Amino acid sequence: MRLAPRNRVTGGRRKRNRTPVGSTRSGTALKLAAQSLSRSDSALGACYRRLKARVGAQKATTAVARKIAIAYYRLLRYGILYQDPGANAYDERFKEQKLRWLTKQAAKLGLTLTADSVQNRLSQPAFS
């Protein structure tokens, strides 16, 4: 479906890993479904918006289309239904991951984070 990057390895070194150019009908349909998630209140919609801000709309569309394809494959192959936790749950999980990462970085620098200082930083806007 041309949604996953190639993994060209020669001599143990990765040479190229871009997503192939071209389109298939199924890939196009999944990309259209991914674009329609831009305003949805779902975890996939939140993922799309976060990726779009970071890497751009085209790459975000391809990435979320691949996530949809994986969920569809798991449904067909194993019968596992996709249960959407919602955008709020996705955002909370992302904040927890960011907090763990910040704590590790502070420890590497010999600093400690307290819950109060972290909570104040997360609630304040980045630019005022």
Buried (B, 14 or more C-beta within 10 A) or exposed (E): BBBBEEEEEEEEEEEEEEBEEEEEEBBEEBBEBBBEBBEBEBBBBBBBBBBBEEEEEEEBBBBBBBBBBEBBEEEEEEEEEEEBEEBEEBBEEEEEEEBEEBBEEEEEEEEEBEEEEBEEEEEEEEEE
